[in-house]
Amino acid sequence: MAEELKMDTPELFTDDTYLASQQFILSTSQVPTKVEMFCCYGPVVADGYGACYNPQSDHIVFCVSSFRACKDTCSAAFVRTLEACLMEMSDLCRKCDTVAKPVETREEAASVI
């Protein structure tokens, strides 16, 4: 906007910290629908990933993308790691499958911590 108005760019927008904060290496978005819909979009930086997901009642549809030209990214490796992490979380949930008991009072809640 400053450029369009032929003004100097405010210092904030040239700060290294600000510039680093704009590098979204992982760009994700949930697309919740009741139908099993496949969505996809690309990464927002050259060395990043785009990851779109659509949670269903008993599974999640994922689409992961990256630029082939980048030697530091690989969608297939990302998906393998994602699947391994989700399986690990599933195993943990199954092992810890307990029913939470409601806390009646503030004092009881404090004693749990």
Legacy VTK file of the C-alpha trace (Angstrom):
# vtk DataFile Version 3.0
C-alpha trace
ASCII
DATASET POLYDATA
POINTS 113 float
0.000 0.000 0.000
2.860 2.356 0.855
4.405 1.634 -2.536
1.122 2.386 -4.315
0.889 5.684 -2.417
4.548 6.413 -3.192
5.393 6.483 0.512
8.290 4.952 2.412
7.626 1.449 3.698
7.025 1.626 7.455
10.031 0.313 9.392
7.981 -2.503 10.939
7.551 -4.155 7.522
11.293 -4.209 6.828
12.268 -5.657 10.210
13.937 -9.103 10.022
11.578 -10.515 12.651
8.524 -9.382 10.694
9.919 -10.799 7.456
10.676 -14.155 9.153
7.162 -14.256 10.604
5.731 -14.140 7.087
7.450 -17.383 6.000
4.714 -19.971 6.479
6.569 -23.232 5.857
3.457 -25.231 6.723
0.180 -23.857 5.446
-2.844 -25.879 6.578
-6.578 -25.628 6.272
-9.454 -27.760 7.471
-12.256 -28.243 4.974
-14.977 -29.896 7.063
-17.769 -31.341 4.972
-20.101 -34.271 5.460
-19.037 -35.666 2.087
-15.671 -37.204 1.332
-14.357 -34.299 -0.699
-10.779 -34.004 -1.912
-9.308 -30.477 -1.786
-5.796 -29.355 -2.532
-3.728 -26.195 -2.611
-0.045 -25.451 -2.876
2.517 -24.259 -0.362
2.880 -20.511 0.159
6.706 -20.507 0.178
9.129 -22.342 -2.103
10.465 -24.590 0.677
7.116 -25.302 2.309
4.094 -27.573 2.284
0.395 -27.111 1.682
-1.752 -29.489 3.748
-5.504 -29.572 3.358
-7.599 -31.969 5.440
-11.230 -32.986 5.648
-12.205 -34.844 8.846
-14.871 -37.512 8.438
-16.606 -39.576 11.130
-14.084 -42.427 11.003
-11.138 -41.114 8.986
-9.503 -37.931 7.666
-8.919 -37.113 4.003
-5.553 -35.362 3.529
-3.895 -33.712 0.583
-0.266 -32.631 0.951
1.672 -30.683 -1.665
5.135 -29.228 -2.106
7.246 -27.919 -4.958
9.256 -30.606 -6.753
11.966 -28.058 -7.484
12.804 -27.733 -3.773
15.367 -30.317 -2.659
14.380 -29.800 1.004
10.732 -30.856 0.687
9.091 -34.149 -0.242
5.329 -34.615 -0.036
5.643 -38.413 0.124
8.010 -38.221 3.124
5.710 -35.691 4.811
2.727 -38.028 4.348
4.658 -41.025 5.726
5.606 -39.002 8.815
2.065 -37.659 9.201
0.634 -41.177 9.003
3.141 -42.492 11.567
2.285 -39.644 13.961
-1.459 -40.196 13.578
-1.022 -43.936 14.212
1.044 -43.167 17.323
-1.667 -40.814 18.596
-4.317 -43.462 17.884
-2.343 -46.081 19.823
-1.934 -43.670 22.731
-5.661 -42.912 22.781
-6.506 -46.626 22.750
-4.082 -47.331 25.624
-5.476 -44.475 27.690
-9.124 -45.128 26.883
-10.731 -44.093 30.139
-13.960 -42.300 30.792
-13.500 -38.846 32.251
-15.396 -38.260 35.463
-17.077 -34.880 35.886
-15.670 -32.641 38.605
-18.374 -31.471 41.009
-16.658 -28.603 42.796
-13.832 -26.141 42.306
-11.910 -27.775 45.147
-12.095 -31.177 43.467
-10.804 -29.650 40.244
-7.866 -28.101 42.100
-6.998 -31.419 43.727
-6.747 -33.095 40.292
-4.001 -30.678 39.298
LINES 1 114
113 0 1 2 3 4 5 6 7 8 9 10 11 12 13 14 15 16 17 18 19 20 21 22 23 24 25 26 27 28 29 30 31 32 33 34 35 36 37 38 39 40 41 42 43 44 45 46 47 48 49 50 51 52 53 54 55 56 57 58 59 60 61 62 63 64 65 66 67 68 69 70 71 72 73 74 75 76 77 78 79 80 81 82 83 84 85 86 87 88 89 90 91 92 93 94 95 96 97 98 99 100 101 102 103 104 105 106 107 108 109 110 111 112
